[in-house]
Amino acid sequence: MKIQKNNPVLNPSRAEFNQHLKPCPFCGKKARLTNRLADSYTVECTSCLGQNEGDTIGGDGVVADHRIAMADAVEQWNTRA
């Protein structure tokens, strides 16, 4: 998923990120992107609660940084071994 800072058209929302998540590698159920900590996003299974945390938000926490952190969490979840 391509993310560009300062371009709202190419900066998807959390709901749009959720559409790109692969099923849980442990049980095959649906996953979702959550904001567990103020500065990071986690992808977790809605059934077995398997999870993967993305990188933390750097800088001043601007919206683009949140979207980059969401993209990172989704990418890590979708490319897990």
Sequence and secondary structure as in RCSB ss.txt:
>XXXX:A:sequence
MKIQKNNPVLNPSRAEFNQHLKPCPFCGKKARLTNRLADSYTVECTSCLGQNEGDTIGGDGVVADHRIAMADAVE
QWNTRA
>XXXX:A:secstr
    TT GGGS  HHHHHTT    TTT   EEEEEEETTEEEEEESSS  EEEEEE  TT  HHHHHHHHHHHHH
HHHT  
